[in-house]
Amino acid sequence: MRVEFADSMIKFADTHPQMVFITGDLGYMALEKVQHKFGGKFINAGIAEQNMVTVGAALAHEGFIPWLYSISPFVTLRPYEQIRNDACLHDLPVKLVGNGGGYGYGIMGATHHNIEDIGAMRLLPNMRVYVPFTASDVEQSIEQMLADPHPNYLRLNQGAKIKYDVAPFTQWRKIKSGAKGTVVGTGPVVENICSLDIAADLEIWVVSIFPINNVPLELIESINSTQKLITIEEHSGECGLRETLSYHIMNHLHGPIKMLALSANGYPSGKYGDQKFHQAENNLGGDGLKQQLESFI
């Protein structure tokens, strides 16, 4: 999604002259055209993420819309206090952009992975988290973020490629119908279920904006009808989709519901590999995911 993000920055720079782009010394062979477009409003803050956020908050206070870009853990976890104090408590439109959420940076290891970012960000006051599903979601999510006067976090990854039609970007989207179970997922990892034969029997939904405040009635009716709920996220289940969705539906269930929560549990083997490797060993992809679903259904 990095290419789509850069293209969108260039596109919206003309219609939103108050945009400023700040990178934490990231973006080689990706942001050169953005740098050319923004000119003096393109700032390389260096490897100083806390300062980058404070500078961004100051610019937002003066009427600019700063976009702060880095690898996901560097732009969320490293400057967490500055995000809370400088951007969120003052409710300033600071736009954080984290590339490679989840296990996106693969073999580079845990320091470059981020399976806590959605939870960490959605807890902060006034913060909204945007999680594109397909590559085409990126431009649409950025357009919504530009209209959002609050602090935001955009989580980028490899866009999902599925055979089903996907509605325009919004918080809740139904991907397909099904009668044997209801899937609710976030991010491109949902593609791993869509690609399995068993998906033909499942109703699949994607949630792309956090925090969750309301759950669609159609989704609640599906969960009550199938009596089987499956959540999937390339993120820790704690403070992630699993917990927030459970809280919001618990008072709307008509009977006992079986639940299978698929989430990132770190590094079961103690080894590092590419993104697909980490998904597979956490049963978020590959044979492990297939076996989990078949056994549950």
N, C-alpha and C positions, 0 to 999 in steps of 0.2 A: 504493500500500500504506500510505500515511500514515494514512488513515482507519482501516484495520484495525488498525494499530499502536496508535493512540490508544484505540480501543475495547478492545483487549486489555489495555492498561495499566489502564484503569478496571475491567475485569472481574477481573483478578488482584490488584488492590490490596486487596480484601477478604480473600482467602485467603492473601495474603503481606504482612502488615503491616510487614515489614522492608524493603519496597521504598521507594526514594527516587528521585525524578525530577529530573534536572539538565539544563537546556537551555543551550546556548551562544548565548542571545539569538535563538533560532529557534523558529518554531511559531505565528506569528500566524495566526488564523483556522483553526487546526488543533488546538491544545493547550489551549484555554480550559477544556474540560470536564475534561481531565486535571488542570489546575491546581486547579480547584474540588474534584475528588475527593481529591487528595493534600494540599491545604491547606498546612500548614507544612512538609511533606516535598516540596514542589515548589520548586526553587531555580533562579533565573535567574543563571547564573554570568557572564553578559555575554560580550563578545568576548575571552575569556581562556581559550582551550581547554587550554593546558598546566596552568593552575591548576585547571581543571575536572576534569581527569583525576587530579591529585594529591588534590584534595578527595574525589573518588569513591573512590580507593584507601584513603584514611583512613577513610571511612565503611564500606567493605567490611571493613577490618581490625577495626572495632568491631561487626561482625555485621549490618550492613545489606546490602541488594542494590541498589546504585546503577545507574540507567539513565541513560546520558549521551547526549544527542541533539543532532545538528547535521547540516549538509550533509556528505556523505561525506568529502571531503578535509579538512574542518576538524576532524573528530573522529578521523581516523586519521593523516594525514600531518603536520599541523601539531604535534600533541602526541606525536609518535612516541617520543621519548626517555622521556617520562613514562609512556607506556603500557608500554614495555619495562621500565623500572626500577621504577616504583611498583606497577603492576598485575601484569605477567607474571612478573617475577623473584620476586615474593612469592606468586604463584599465588592472587590474590584474585579473587572473583567480580564484577569490574567488567564491566558490560554496555554496550558501545559500540553506538550505533545511528546508521548513516549513511544519510541519505536521498539518493536520486538517484545511486546508483552508476553507473559507466560514463559515458555521455553524457546522463544523466538531466536535467541542468539546461540542456541545449541551447544556446540562443543566448547564455547568460551566459558561455560560453567555458571555456577550459582551466583557469582558476583554480577553477571550480566543477565541473569534470569529475573523475572518478577512475577511471582505467583501470589503476591499480597497487595498489588496495586489497586485493584478495584475496591477491595474492602477498605484499605487505608484512605483512599481518596473520598469514597462515599460517606465516610464518617465525619468529614470536615464540614464545618458550617458553611452553607451557601454553595458548596461545591456540587457540580454535576459531572458525571462521568459518561463519556460517549464511546461506545464499543462497536465500530463498524463490523459487518458480517461479510459483505462482498466488497470488492475494490470500488465498485460504483457508489457504495455508501459513503466513501470518504468525502467527496465533494459536497454531498447533501448534508453530511454531519457538520462540516465546516461552515456551510451556509447557516445552519441552525445555531451554531456556536457564535457566529458573528452577530446574530440577533439576540443572543442571550447575554444580559447585562451582568451575569454572575461569573465567578471563576469556574473554569472547566478543565477537564482532563480528557485528552483524546488518546485512546489506546490503539496503536497500529500493529498490524501483523500481516501475514500472507492472507490475501482475500480468498474466501471460499468460492469454489466452483462447483455448482450443483445443477442438476437437470430440471429442477423446479423453478417456476417463476417466483421472483422475490419482489414484494411491494416496495415502494420508495421508503427511504429511511425514516423510521419513527421508533418510539419506545418498544412497542409490541408488534410483532408480525407473525401471522400464521403462515407457515411454509407449505404444509399439506395436511390433509385429513387422514384419519386412521381410527380403528376401533379397538385395537388390542393394548394400547398404552398411549400415554401422553408424554411427550418429550418437551422440556423447556431448557434451552441452552443459551449461552452468550458467547459471541465471538466466532471466528472461523472454525473452531474445533467441532462445531455442530455438523460441518461437512462430513466428518468421519462416520456419523450415524446415517446421514442422507445417502451415503454411497453404498450402504449395506442392503442386501436383499430384504432383510427384516424391516427396513424402513417402510415398505409398502403397507405394513400393518399398523404403522404408528402415526399418530398426529404429532406434528413437529412445530414448535413455536421458537422464536428467537426474541430475546429482550436485549435492547441495545443502548438504553439510557438508564443510569442509576443516579440517585436512589429510586427505588420502586415505591410509589404511593398508592396506586390502584392496580388491580389485576382485572383484565377483561372478563366480563361475565361468560363469554363464549369459552374461554380457557377454563374457568372454574367448572362449567358444565361438562366439558370434555374430561376433566380429572374425575369428577363424580361419576361419569358414565363408564369410563374405562377402568376405574378404581386402581389404576397403576400410574404412578408419576415417576418419570426419569429426569433428573437434572444432569447437565453436563457443562463443565467449565474448565478451561485451562488456567485454573486459579485455585487457591486453597478453599476448601468448603467452609472453613471457619470464616465468618464475616463476608462470605461470598454469596453467590446466587442461591445455594442450597438453604442457607439460614434465612435470608431475607424473604425468599419466596414462601418458605414454610410458615413464617410468621404471618404473612399477608393472606394466606389461604386457609389457615387453621379454623377460622370461625365460619367458613363457608362450605365445609365438607359435610356430606350427608351420611357418611358411614365410614367404615375402616378403609383406608387407602394404603396400598403397598408402595413403598418408595425406594428407588435405587438412586443414590447420589454419587455421581462420577465426578471426581475432582482431582486436582494435582496434590499429591502427597509427598512432594520432595523428590528424593533419590533412593528408591527402594534397593537398588543394586549397589549403590555407592559409586556408580560410574557415570561418566558424561558421554553424550553422543549428540546427534542432530535432533531437531525438534521432533521428528517422527519417532525417534528412539525413546525420548522422554514421554511422549504421549502414550506409546505402546506399553511401557513398563508401569504406567499409572492407569492402565485400562481405559485410556481415552482414545485409543486407536488400535488398529491391527486385530490380531486374533483374540487378545484379551477383552477388547470391547465387544466383539462379536459374541464371545462366550458368555460374558456378563449379561448381555441383552437377551440371548436365547434362554439362558437359565431363568432370568427374571420373568420373561413373558410366558 
